[in-house]
Amino acid sequence: MNPRFRTGLVLAEVVLLGCTASFAQSSGEAIYKEKCVNCHGSNGLANSGISKMMKVKPITDPEVKKLTEPGMIQLTRDGVGKMQAYKGELTETQIKDSVDYFRTFLK
């Protein structure tokens, strides 16, 4: 096999692997990790120092559990309490995807 061809083949495999790895994480998960995890925690339990300081309720709190998906989307879009509004910073799809990911912690 030609060394140049082999190098090209290896590069193609590396690129394909990189693309596959980037799709392993959902967009909602990526957005949550970027925008939400500091206050809501990696598992929605809001157990960090900043969470406690800002009085963020965990996913297990009855008030949070009873929120519907549309209600959570509205709170994320418009902000609530000390939580900033993400309208204009995230698209409606990104907001919905991040809420959907957050709701996986309810299970």
C-alpha positions as CSV (number, residue, x, y, z in Angstrom):
1,M,0.0,0.0,0.0
2,N,1.3,3.4,-0.9
3,P,2.4,5.4,2.2
4,R,0.7,8.5,1.0
5,F,-2.6,6.6,0.5
6,R,-2.2,5.0,4.0
7,T,-1.7,8.4,5.6
8,G,-4.8,9.7,3.9
9,L,-6.8,6.7,5.0
10,V,-5.7,7.2,8.6
11,L,-6.6,10.9,8.5
12,A,-10.0,10.1,7.2
13,E,-10.6,7.6,10.0
14,V,-9.5,10.1,12.6
15,V,-11.9,12.7,11.2
16,L,-14.8,10.2,11.2
17,L,-14.1,9.2,14.7
18,G,-14.0,12.8,15.8
19,C,-17.4,13.4,14.2
20,T,-18.9,10.3,15.8
21,A,-17.7,11.4,19.2
22,S,-19.2,14.8,18.9
23,F,-22.6,13.3,18.2
24,A,-22.5,11.1,21.3
25,Q,-23.6,14.1,23.4
26,S,-27.0,15.5,22.7
27,S,-27.3,19.2,22.1
28,G,-29.5,19.6,25.2
29,E,-26.8,17.9,27.3
30,A,-24.1,20.2,25.8
31,I,-26.1,23.3,26.4
32,Y,-27.0,22.2,30.0
33,K,-23.3,21.6,30.7
34,E,-22.4,24.9,29.3
35,K,-25.1,27.1,30.7
36,C,-26.8,25.4,33.6
37,V,-24.6,22.9,35.4
38,N,-22.9,25.6,37.7
39,C,-26.1,26.3,39.4
40,H,-28.3,23.2,38.9
41,G,-25.5,20.7,39.2
42,S,-24.4,17.8,37.0
43,N,-27.4,15.7,38.2
44,G,-30.0,18.4,38.9
45,L,-29.5,18.3,42.7
46,A,-28.3,21.9,43.0
47,N,-25.8,20.9,45.7
48,S,-22.9,23.3,44.9
49,G,-22.0,26.3,47.0
50,I,-23.3,28.7,44.5
51,S,-26.6,26.7,44.2
52,K,-27.1,27.0,48.0
53,M,-26.1,30.6,48.0
54,M,-28.7,31.4,45.2
55,K,-31.2,29.0,46.8
56,V,-31.6,27.0,43.7
57,K,-34.2,24.2,44.2
58,P,-33.1,20.7,43.3
59,I,-35.0,18.6,40.7
60,T,-36.3,16.5,43.7
61,D,-38.1,19.5,45.2
62,P,-41.9,19.0,44.9
63,E,-42.3,22.5,43.4
64,V,-39.8,21.7,40.6
65,K,-41.2,18.2,40.1
66,K,-44.7,19.5,39.4
67,L,-43.5,21.9,36.7
68,T,-44.6,20.9,33.2
69,E,-42.2,21.0,30.3
70,P,-43.8,24.1,28.9
71,G,-43.5,25.8,32.3
72,M,-39.8,25.0,32.6
73,I,-39.3,26.2,29.0
74,Q,-41.0,29.5,29.9
75,L,-38.9,29.9,33.1
76,T,-35.7,29.2,31.2
77,R,-36.7,31.6,28.4
78,D,-37.8,34.5,30.7
79,G,-35.7,33.8,33.8
80,V,-36.9,33.5,37.3
81,G,-35.5,34.8,40.6
82,K,-31.8,35.1,40.2
83,M,-31.7,32.9,37.1
84,Q,-31.1,34.9,34.0
85,A,-33.4,34.8,31.0
86,Y,-32.0,32.9,28.0
87,K,-34.4,34.4,25.4
88,G,-32.2,35.9,22.8
89,E,-29.1,34.0,23.9
90,L,-30.5,30.5,23.1
91,T,-32.9,29.5,20.4
92,E,-36.3,28.1,21.3
93,T,-35.0,24.7,20.2
94,Q,-31.9,25.0,22.4
95,I,-34.0,26.0,25.4
96,K,-36.4,23.0,24.8
97,D,-33.5,20.6,24.4
98,S,-31.8,21.8,27.6
99,V,-35.1,21.5,29.5
100,D,-35.6,18.0,28.1
101,Y,-32.2,17.0,29.3
102,F,-32.8,18.5,32.7
103,R,-36.0,16.6,33.0
104,T,-34.2,13.3,32.5
105,F,-33.0,13.8,36.1
106,L,-36.6,13.3,37.2
107,K,-36.5,9.6,36.3
